[in-house]
Amino acid sequence: MKAPEILVKGKEADNLTTIRSRTKILATLGPQTSTTESIKQLVTSGMSAVRSNMSHGNHEFFSSLFENIHTVRTDLNCPLAILADLQG
C-alpha cells in the first residue's frame, strides 16, 4: 500500500515539500507556541496534529489557540487534527 501524500497549497507552498509518511507528528502547544507564526512553522516542519492539555490554561487561551489553528489550516489549506487532552 502506498503511503498517503499530503500536499500543502497556498502562499507557503514554495517552502514546503510533499510529506509522504504513515507516521504522524503530534505536538503539544502551549503559551510559547500558540501564535499563528509558531503553528505555521511547526506545520511546515511536518506537524500533523496538535495536542492541547486542557488541565493547563483557561477558556480565553484555548479559544485563541483554536482560532489560530483554524487560521493556519485555512492559510496553508492543509489538514491539521486537534487532540484535546481532558482533565482527569
N, C-alpha and C positions, 0 to 999 in steps of 0.2 A: 504494500500500500504506500502510495506517495504521500510525503508529508505535506500538510496544507501550506499554502502561501498566503501571507498577509501583505497586501500592498497598501501603502500609505499614499494618498493623493493630497494635493493641495500645495500651499506655498512652501512647506517644509520638505516636499518630496525630493528635491535635489540633494539633500543631505542624508537621505535615508537609503537603506538597502532593503532588498526583499528578505523578509525573515522566514526561513524555512525550518521549522522545528516543531517537534511534538512537545517539547519541554516549555512550560510556561514560567515566566518570571513574575513573582509576586513581591511587591514592595509595600512595606508599612509606611504610610505617610503620617507625618506629624507637623508641628508648627513650622519647622525649618524647611519642609519640603511640600508645603501646601499651596504655593503660588503657581500660577499658570506656567511661568517660565521654568520652574523646577520640574513640574509634571511633564512638560514638553520634552525637557532634556532626558528625563527617565524613559519616556516612551520611545524617543529616538535612539536610546541606548538598548532597547529591547524589552522594556517592561510591558507585560500583557495584562496584568491585573493589579488592582490597588486594594490593600488591606487597611481598614481603619479600626483602631482599637477603641470601642465605644466606652470603655472604662475611664478613659482619659480625654477630657475635653467637655465642651458644653454644646448646646443646641446651635449657637451662633457659629462656632468653629466648624462643626460638621456641615451646616448649611452652606457656609462659604466654601468648604472643601469640595462638596459635591457639585456646587455650581462651577468651580474651577475645573473639575474633572470633565463636566459636561462641555465646557468651553473648549478644552483641549481636544476632546473627541470630535467636536464639530469642526474645529480649525484644521485638524490633521485628517479628518474623515477616516478614522480607524476605530475598530472596536476596542473597548477598554472595560474589563469587568471590575466590579466593586464587590469586595468581601467585607461585610460588617461583622466584626468580632464582638458579640454582645457580652454584657456583664453577666457574671455568674456562671 
